[in-house]
Amino acid sequence: MINAQDSLRNVSPKKAAYRSIIPGYGQLYNRKFIKAGIVIALEGWAYSSFKTNANYYNNYELNLPLSRTRYLQKRNKYAWWMGFIWFYGLVDSIVDAHLYPFKDVMKSKIETTEKMQGEKND
Protein backbone atom coordinates (compact mmCIF):
# COMPACT_ATOMS: atom_id res chain seq x y z
CA MET A 1 0.00 0.00 0.00
CA ILE A 2 1.45 3.38 -1.01
CA ASN A 3 1.23 6.18 1.52
CA ALA A 4 -1.09 9.02 0.42
CA GLN A 5 1.54 11.56 1.49
CA ASP A 6 4.02 10.22 -1.08
CA SER A 7 1.63 10.87 -3.96
CA LEU A 8 1.18 14.52 -2.90
CA ARG A 9 4.89 15.21 -2.70
CA ASN A 10 6.04 18.10 -4.84
CA VAL A 11 9.76 18.20 -3.97
CA SER A 12 12.11 15.86 -5.78
CA PRO A 13 15.53 14.90 -4.35
CA LYS A 14 16.83 14.52 -7.90
CA LYS A 15 15.75 18.07 -8.82
CA ALA A 16 17.25 19.36 -5.56
CA ALA A 17 20.55 17.69 -6.44
CA TYR A 18 20.62 19.22 -9.93
CA ARG A 19 19.81 22.65 -8.54
CA SER A 20 22.60 22.32 -5.97
CA ILE A 21 25.17 22.69 -8.73
CA ILE A 22 24.77 26.38 -7.91
CA PRO A 23 25.52 26.77 -4.17
CA GLY A 24 22.38 27.52 -2.15
CA TYR A 25 19.91 26.97 -4.98
CA GLY A 26 19.03 23.47 -3.76
CA GLN A 27 18.10 24.95 -0.37
CA LEU A 28 15.98 27.60 -2.11
CA TYR A 29 14.23 24.82 -4.05
CA ASN A 30 13.41 23.12 -0.71
CA ARG A 31 12.16 26.44 0.70
CA LYS A 32 14.93 26.54 3.34
CA PHE A 33 15.76 30.22 2.95
CA ILE A 34 17.97 30.63 6.02
CA LYS A 35 20.08 27.61 5.06
CA ALA A 36 20.33 28.97 1.52
CA GLY A 37 21.58 32.30 2.82
CA ILE A 38 24.15 30.60 5.02
CA VAL A 39 25.44 28.36 2.22
CA ILE A 40 25.64 31.29 -0.21
CA ALA A 41 27.38 33.51 2.35
CA LEU A 42 29.92 30.82 3.29
CA GLU A 43 30.62 30.03 -0.36
CA GLY A 44 31.09 33.74 -1.05
CA TRP A 45 33.43 34.10 1.93
CA ALA A 46 35.53 31.12 0.83
CA TYR A 47 35.69 32.38 -2.75
CA SER A 48 36.65 35.89 -1.65
CA SER A 49 39.38 34.54 0.64
CA PHE A 50 40.61 32.28 -2.17
CA LYS A 51 40.84 35.18 -4.62
CA THR A 52 42.56 37.45 -2.07
CA ASN A 53 45.23 34.89 -1.24
CA ALA A 54 45.67 33.96 -4.91
CA ASN A 55 46.21 37.63 -5.70
CA TYR A 56 48.78 37.97 -2.91
CA TYR A 57 50.55 34.82 -4.14
CA ASN A 58 50.58 35.85 -7.80
CA ASN A 59 51.64 39.46 -7.11
CA TYR A 60 53.92 38.81 -4.16
CA GLU A 61 55.92 41.71 -2.79
CA LEU A 62 58.52 41.48 -0.05
CA ASN A 63 56.71 43.92 2.24
CA LEU A 64 53.72 41.59 2.75
CA PRO A 65 53.42 40.15 6.28
CA LEU A 66 53.46 36.45 5.27
CA SER A 67 55.77 34.42 3.06
CA ARG A 68 54.77 33.60 -0.52
CA THR A 69 54.45 29.92 0.39
CA ARG A 70 51.99 30.77 3.17
CA TYR A 71 49.73 32.62 0.70
CA LEU A 72 49.82 29.54 -1.53
CA GLN A 73 48.81 27.34 1.41
CA LYS A 74 45.97 29.69 2.36
CA ARG A 75 44.78 29.86 -1.26
CA ASN A 76 44.65 26.06 -1.41
CA LYS A 77 42.89 25.84 1.96
CA TYR A 78 40.09 28.12 0.78
CA ALA A 79 39.79 26.16 -2.46
CA TRP A 80 39.15 23.06 -0.34
CA TRP A 81 36.63 25.00 1.76
CA MET A 82 34.72 25.96 -1.39
CA GLY A 83 34.51 22.26 -2.30
CA PHE A 84 33.41 21.20 1.18
CA ILE A 85 30.74 23.89 1.39
CA TRP A 86 29.43 22.98 -2.07
CA PHE A 87 29.32 19.27 -1.16
CA TYR A 88 27.53 20.04 2.14
CA GLY A 89 24.94 22.09 0.25
CA LEU A 90 24.41 19.23 -2.21
CA VAL A 91 23.92 16.57 0.47
CA ASP A 92 21.79 18.88 2.64
CA SER A 93 19.42 19.70 -0.23
CA ILE A 94 18.96 16.02 -1.08
CA VAL A 95 18.25 15.08 2.54
CA ASP A 96 15.83 17.99 2.99
CA ALA A 97 13.99 16.97 -0.19
CA HIS A 98 13.62 13.41 1.14
CA LEU A 99 12.33 14.72 4.47
CA TYR A 100 10.09 17.43 2.97
CA PRO A 101 6.75 15.68 3.74
CA PHE A 102 7.90 14.70 7.26
CA LYS A 103 5.77 17.31 9.10
CA ASP A 104 2.60 16.23 7.27
CA VAL A 105 3.30 12.56 7.92
CA MET A 106 3.85 13.21 11.62
CA LYS A 107 0.55 15.14 11.87
CA SER A 108 -1.46 12.25 10.40
CA LYS A 109 -3.12 9.80 12.75
CA ILE A 110 -1.50 6.46 13.42
CA GLU A 111 -3.59 3.40 12.64
CA THR A 112 -4.51 1.42 15.72
CA THR A 113 -3.47 -2.20 16.01
CA GLU A 114 -7.14 -3.25 16.11
CA LYS A 115 -7.75 -1.66 12.72
CA MET A 116 -4.64 -3.28 11.28
CA GLN A 117 -5.58 -6.69 12.62
CA GLY A 118 -9.11 -6.32 11.17
CA GLU A 119 -7.63 -5.51 7.74
CA LYS A 120 -5.35 -8.58 7.89
CA ASN A 121 -8.28 -10.89 8.65
CA ASP A 122 -10.36 -9.57 5.68
N, CA, C and O of each residue as an XYZ file, in Angstrom:
488
protein
N       0.846     -1.176      0.000
C       0.000      0.000      0.000
C       0.893      1.242      0.000
O       1.790      1.356      0.835
N       0.661      2.154     -0.910
C       1.447      3.382     -1.013
C       0.834      4.436     -0.114
O      -0.384      4.613     -0.088
N       1.674      5.128      0.616
C       1.226      6.185      1.520
C       0.669      7.341      0.707
O       1.258      7.721     -0.305
N      -0.457      7.907      1.131
C      -1.086      9.015      0.419
C      -0.176     10.239      0.399
O      -0.224     11.026     -0.546
N       0.648     10.409      1.426
C       1.538     11.555      1.489
C       2.571     11.524      0.355
O       2.949     12.574     -0.164
N       3.023     10.338     -0.029
C       4.024     10.221     -1.077
C       3.485     10.696     -2.421
O       4.230     11.261     -3.221
N       2.189     10.472     -2.679
C       1.627     10.874     -3.958
C       1.422     12.378     -4.042
O       1.309     12.915     -5.144
N       1.372     13.073     -2.915
C       1.181     14.522     -2.903
C       2.505     15.283     -2.875
O       2.511     16.514     -2.890
N       3.575     14.593     -2.835
C       4.893     15.209     -2.703
C       5.241     16.027     -3.936
O       5.087     15.563     -5.066
N       5.711     17.244     -3.711
C       6.038     18.104     -4.839
C       7.508     18.521     -4.840
O       7.890     19.418     -5.593
N       8.321     17.898     -4.027
C       9.755     18.202     -3.970
C      10.515     16.925     -4.310
O      10.327     15.885     -3.679
N      11.368     17.024     -5.311
C      12.107     15.861     -5.785
C      13.570     15.943     -5.351
O      14.218     16.959     -5.600
N      14.108     14.905     -4.710
C      15.528     14.905     -4.353
C      16.442     15.026     -5.568
O      17.510     15.632     -5.489
N      16.021     14.452     -6.687
C      16.828     14.522     -7.902
C      16.902     15.967     -8.414
O      17.972     16.436     -8.802
N      15.766     16.664     -8.413
C      15.755     18.072     -8.824
C      16.558     18.926     -7.851
O      17.252     19.856     -8.265
N      16.467     18.614     -6.562
C      17.246     19.358     -5.561
C      18.740     19.173     -5.800
O      19.518     20.115     -5.650
N      19.138     17.962     -6.171
C      20.555     17.694     -6.445
C      21.031     18.473     -7.665
O      22.110     19.065     -7.641
N      20.235     18.476     -8.727
C      20.622     19.220     -9.927
C      20.717     20.720     -9.646
O      21.614     21.399    -10.146
N      19.796     21.220     -8.854
C      19.809     22.650     -8.537
C      20.974     23.018     -7.623
O      21.393     24.175     -7.593
N      21.492     22.061     -6.890
C      22.602     22.324     -5.969
C      23.930     22.518     -6.678
O      24.942     22.792     -6.032
N      23.941     22.379     -7.992
C      25.168     22.688     -8.725
C      25.554     24.137     -8.456
O      26.737     24.468     -8.368
N      24.549     24.996     -8.328
C      24.775     26.381     -7.913
C      24.591     26.418     -6.397
O      23.508     26.088     -5.912
N      25.613     26.808     -5.635
C      25.524     26.771     -4.165
C      24.321     27.565     -3.632
O      24.130     28.735     -3.963
N      23.529     26.897     -2.803
C      22.385     27.516     -2.154
C      21.080     27.363     -2.913
O      20.009     27.520     -2.326
N      21.140     27.064     -4.193
C      19.910     26.972     -4.983
C      19.096     25.730     -4.613
O      17.868     25.756     -4.691
N      19.755     24.656     -4.215
C      19.027     23.470     -3.759
C      18.239     23.756     -2.489
O      17.127     23.253     -2.321
N      18.806     24.562     -1.590
C      18.101     24.948     -0.372
C      16.922     25.862     -0.709
O      15.862     25.753     -0.092
N      17.095     26.758     -1.679
C      15.983     27.603     -2.111
C      14.860     26.751     -2.696
O      13.684     27.018     -2.446
N      15.215     25.728     -3.474
C      14.227     24.816     -4.045
C      13.423     24.127     -2.941
O      12.221     23.909     -3.091
N      14.082     23.786     -1.837
C      13.412     23.118     -0.713
C      12.727     24.093      0.228
O      12.165     23.686      1.245
N      12.771     25.381     -0.106
C      12.164     26.445      0.702
C      12.826     26.576      2.073
O      12.157     26.862      3.066
N      14.123     26.370      2.121
C      14.933     26.541      3.338
C      15.777     27.803      3.134
O      16.964     27.727      2.817
N      15.147     28.950      3.321
C      15.761     30.219      2.955
C      16.939     30.604      3.848
O      17.917     31.176      3.367
N      16.856     30.302      5.120
C      17.970     30.634      6.020
C      19.189     29.778      5.685
O      20.310     30.282      5.635
N      18.970     28.487      5.456
C      20.079     27.609      5.057
C      20.684     28.078      3.742
O      21.903     28.067      3.575
N      19.840     28.487      2.816
C      20.332     28.966      1.517
C      21.221     30.187      1.712
O      22.288     30.289      1.107
N      20.780     31.101      2.550
C      21.584     32.295      2.825
C      22.918     31.957      3.454
O      23.941     32.556      3.121
N      22.909     31.003      4.359
C      24.152     30.600      5.023
C      25.107     29.943      4.029
O      26.299     30.250      4.013
N      24.586     29.044      3.206
C      25.441     28.364      2.218
C      26.011     29.370      1.222
O      27.195     29.314      0.891
N      25.178     30.283      0.748
C      25.637     31.288     -0.210
C      26.683     32.195      0.428
O      27.706     32.495     -0.187
N      26.431     32.631      1.659
C      27.384     33.515      2.349
C      28.716     32.803      2.595
O      29.774     33.392      2.376
N      28.681     31.559      3.043
C      29.917     30.817      3.292
C      30.686     30.572      1.989
O      31.913     30.676      1.954
N      29.961     30.251      0.935
C      30.621     30.032     -0.355
C      31.249     31.335     -0.853
O      32.353     31.330     -1.397
N      30.544     32.441     -0.666
C      31.089     33.743     -1.049
C      32.321     34.111     -0.245
O      33.292     34.637     -0.789
N      32.280     33.830      1.066
C      33.430     34.100      1.934
C      34.647     33.277      1.504
O      35.760     33.797      1.419
N      34.423     31.989      1.234
C      35.530     31.121      0.835
C      36.095     31.563     -0.512
O      37.311     31.565     -0.706
N      35.226     31.935     -1.436
C      35.693     32.379     -2.755
C      36.474     33.688     -2.639
O      37.520     33.853     -3.267
N      35.963     34.607     -1.841
C      36.652     35.891     -1.649
C      38.027     35.684     -1.014
O      39.007     36.298     -1.437
N      38.099     34.831     -0.013
C      39.383     34.539      0.635
C      40.336     33.843     -0.333
O      41.536     34.117     -0.334
N      39.803     32.947     -1.153
C      40.610     32.276     -2.166
C      41.211     33.291     -3.135
O      42.411     33.267     -3.406
N      40.367     34.183     -3.655
C      40.841     35.179     -4.620
C      41.858     36.138     -3.992
O      42.842     36.500     -4.637
N      41.630     36.550     -2.745
C      42.561     37.452     -2.066
C      43.931     36.809     -1.919
O      44.948     37.422     -2.242
N      43.958     35.582     -1.435
C      45.234     34.895     -1.242
C      45.890     34.530     -2.568
O      47.117     34.526     -2.662
N      45.109     34.228     -3.580
C      45.667     33.959     -4.906
C      46.302     35.223     -5.470
O      47.357     35.168     -6.101
N      45.660     36.354     -5.241
C      46.210     37.627     -5.702
C      47.524     37.952     -4.989
O      48.492     38.378     -5.619
N      47.547     37.745     -3.667
C      48.784     37.974     -2.914
C      49.893     37.038     -3.398
O      51.048     37.450     -3.512
N      49.551     35.795     -3.679
C      50.547     34.821     -4.136
C      51.087     35.198     -5.521
O      52.295     35.171     -5.756
N      50.175     35.548     -6.430
C      50.580     35.854     -7.800
C      51.332     37.180     -7.918
O      52.198     37.327     -8.781
N      51.008     38.136     -7.062
C      51.637     39.465     -7.106
C      52.418     39.709     -5.821
O      52.291     40.762     -5.195
N      53.208     38.748     -5.443
C      53.917     38.809     -4.160
C      54.946     39.940     -4.151
O      55.708     40.139     -5.097
N      54.927     40.669     -3.031
C      55.922     41.715     -2.786
C      56.574     41.411     -1.439
O      55.945     40.808     -0.569
N      57.785     41.810     -1.268
C      58.525     41.483     -0.049
C      57.980     42.178      1.195
O      58.279     41.740      2.306
N      57.209     43.224      1.057
C      56.707     43.916      2.239
C      55.392     43.346      2.771
O      54.808     43.919      3.691
N      54.916     42.240      2.219
C      53.715     41.587      2.750
C      54.072     40.843      4.038
O      55.200     40.377      4.193
N      53.107     40.729      4.966
C      53.423     40.151      6.280
C      53.742     38.654      6.279
O      54.449     38.181      7.169
N      53.239     37.902      5.305
C      53.464     36.452      5.269
C      54.364     36.083      4.099
O      54.544     36.864      3.165
N      54.924     34.882      4.164
C      55.765     34.418      3.059
C      54.891     34.033      1.869
O      53.689     33.811      2.013
N      55.504     33.959      0.704
C      54.772     33.604     -0.517
C      54.190     32.193     -0.404
O      53.082     31.940     -0.875
N      54.924     31.288      0.209
C      54.450     29.916      0.392
C      53.201     29.878      1.270
O      52.294     29.080      1.033
N      53.157     30.734      2.273
C      51.990     30.774      3.170
C      50.738     31.241      2.415
O      49.645     30.735      2.672
N      50.879     32.185      1.500
C      49.727     32.618      0.701
C      49.262     31.499     -0.225
O      48.066     31.367     -0.484
N      50.182     30.706     -0.719
C      49.822     29.545     -1.533
C      49.036     28.533     -0.699
O      48.026     27.997     -1.156
N      49.502     28.274      0.521
C      48.807     27.338      1.407
C      47.405     27.834      1.746
O      46.451     27.056      1.746
N      47.280     29.130      2.035
C      45.969     29.694      2.360
C      45.041     29.658      1.149
O      43.848     29.386      1.285
N      45.592     29.932     -0.040
C      44.782     29.858     -1.255
C      44.230     28.450     -1.433
O      43.047     28.275     -1.726
N      45.076     27.455     -1.256
C      44.653     26.057     -1.411
C      43.635     25.654     -0.341
O      42.694     24.911     -0.619
N      43.831     26.149      0.874
C      42.891     25.844      1.962
C      41.493     26.351      1.615
O      40.508     25.639      1.810
N      41.403     27.567      1.108
C      40.092     28.121      0.775
C      39.494     27.456     -0.455
O      38.271     27.415     -0.590
N      40.310     26.942     -1.343
C      39.787     26.158     -2.465
C      39.121     24.886     -1.941
O      38.051     24.503     -2.411
N      39.756     24.236     -0.969
C      39.154     23.058     -0.340
C      37.855     23.420      0.365
O      36.874     22.681      0.279
N      37.842     24.564      1.069
C      36.634     24.995      1.762
C      35.491     25.215      0.780
O      34.348     24.873      1.080
N      35.783     25.779     -0.385
C      34.724     25.958     -1.392
C      34.138     24.605     -1.790
O      32.922     24.476     -1.938
N      34.991     23.602     -1.964
C      34.512     22.261     -2.304
C      33.686     21.634     -1.192
O      32.643     21.035     -1.453
N      34.146     21.769      0.048
C      33.408     21.199      1.181
C      32.046     21.866      1.352
O      31.046     21.188      1.589
N      32.006     23.179      1.233
C      30.736     23.895      1.388
C      29.775     23.508      0.274
O      28.586     23.311      0.524
N      30.276     23.395     -0.957
C      29.426     22.977     -2.068
C      28.885     21.567     -1.829
O      27.699     21.312     -2.039
N      29.747     20.658     -1.393
C      29.320     19.275     -1.155
C      28.293     19.219     -0.023
O      27.312     18.481     -0.114
N      28.513     19.996      1.047
C      27.534     20.045      2.137
C      26.181     20.525      1.619
O      25.145     19.952      1.957
N      26.189     21.574      0.799
C      24.939     22.088      0.246
C      24.226     21.057     -0.605
O      23.000     20.958     -0.565
N      24.983     20.290     -1.374
C      24.415     19.235     -2.206
C      23.742     18.169     -1.350
O      22.577     17.836     -1.572
N      24.464     17.636     -0.380
C      23.920     16.574      0.475
C      22.741     17.093      1.297
O      21.734     16.399      1.441
N      22.856     18.301      1.831
C      21.788     18.878      2.640
C      20.508     19.049      1.826
O      19.419     18.772      2.328
N      20.624     19.500      0.581
C      19.420     19.700     -0.225
C      18.749     18.368     -0.564
O      17.521     18.291     -0.612
N      19.534     17.331     -0.795
C      18.956     16.015     -1.085
C      18.241     15.462      0.145
O      17.133     14.936      0.036
N      18.867     15.579      1.306
C      18.249     15.080      2.544
C      16.982     15.863      2.865
O      15.969     15.271      3.236
N      17.026     17.189      2.726
C      15.828     17.990      2.986
C      14.698     17.649      2.024
O      13.533     17.646      2.421
N      15.022     17.361      0.771
C      13.991     16.974     -0.191
C      13.357     15.641      0.200
O      12.145     15.467      0.067
N      14.170     14.701      0.680
C      13.624     13.414      1.141
C      12.727     13.610      2.355
O      11.707     12.932      2.483
N      13.088     14.516      3.237
C      12.333     14.721      4.473
C      11.258     15.793      4.352
O      10.627     16.137      5.351
N      11.032     16.329      3.155
C      10.088     17.426      2.973
C       8.687     17.119      3.507
O       8.113     17.971      4.186
N       8.109     15.947      3.236
C       6.749     15.681      3.737
C       6.715     15.213      5.197
O       5.659     14.797      5.672
N       7.817     15.269      5.906
C       7.900     14.702      7.256
C       6.879     15.323      8.208
O       6.238     14.599      8.969
N       6.711     16.657      8.181
C       5.765     17.308      9.100
C       4.341     16.826      8.852
O       3.599     16.571      9.802
N       3.953     16.698      7.587
C       2.605     16.233      7.274
C       2.397     14.792      7.696
O       1.325     14.437      8.185
N       3.401     13.963      7.514
C       3.300     12.564      7.918
C       3.164     12.453      9.436
O       2.394     11.633      9.935
N       3.904     13.271     10.157
C       3.851     13.211     11.624
C       2.526     13.748     12.166
O       2.126     13.368     13.267
N       1.839     14.615     11.432
C       0.548     15.142     11.874
C      -0.586     14.146     11.632
O      -1.627     14.234     12.283
N      -0.405     13.210     10.715
C      -1.460     12.252     10.404
C      -1.622     11.255     11.547
O      -0.679     10.975     12.288
N      -2.814     10.736     11.671
C      -3.120      9.802     12.751
C      -2.493      8.448     12.471
O      -2.395      8.018     11.322
N      -2.077      7.793     13.524
C      -1.499      6.463     13.424
C      -2.629      5.449     13.500
O      -3.530      5.566     14.331
N      -2.571      4.451     12.622
C      -3.590      3.405     12.644
C      -3.445      2.592     13.918
O      -2.332      2.290     14.347
N      -4.554      2.245     14.511
C      -4.510      1.423     15.721
C      -4.256     -0.022     15.341
O      -4.507     -0.430     14.207
N      -3.761     -0.787     16.289
C      -3.473     -2.195     16.013
C      -4.758     -2.971     15.749
O      -4.743     -3.948     15.000
N      -5.868     -2.553     16.350
C      -7.136     -3.245     16.105
C      -7.555     -3.091     14.651
O      -8.010     -4.050     14.028
N      -7.405     -1.897     14.114
C      -7.754     -1.660     12.721
C      -6.872     -2.498     11.801
O      -7.352     -3.096     10.837
N      -5.585     -2.535     12.108
C      -4.640     -3.283     11.282
C      -4.934     -4.779     11.331
O      -4.851     -5.467     10.314
N      -5.274     -5.273     12.504
C      -5.584     -6.691     12.622
C      -6.876     -7.021     11.878
O      -6.988     -8.099     11.294
N      -7.851     -6.114     11.888
C      -9.109     -6.317     11.168
C      -8.875     -6.366      9.678
O      -9.511     -7.154      8.978
N      -7.952     -5.521      9.163
C      -7.631     -5.513      7.735
C      -6.926     -6.806      7.331
O      -7.147     -7.310      6.230
N      -6.075     -7.350      8.215
C      -5.351     -8.576      7.889
C      -6.306     -9.764      7.795
O      -6.109    -10.654      6.968
N      -7.342     -9.780      8.641
C      -8.284    -10.886      8.652
C      -9.216    -10.852      7.445
O      -9.754    -11.892      7.066
N      -9.423     -9.689      6.832
C     -10.355     -9.574      5.684
C      -9.818    -10.157      4.448
O     -10.484    -10.134      3.413
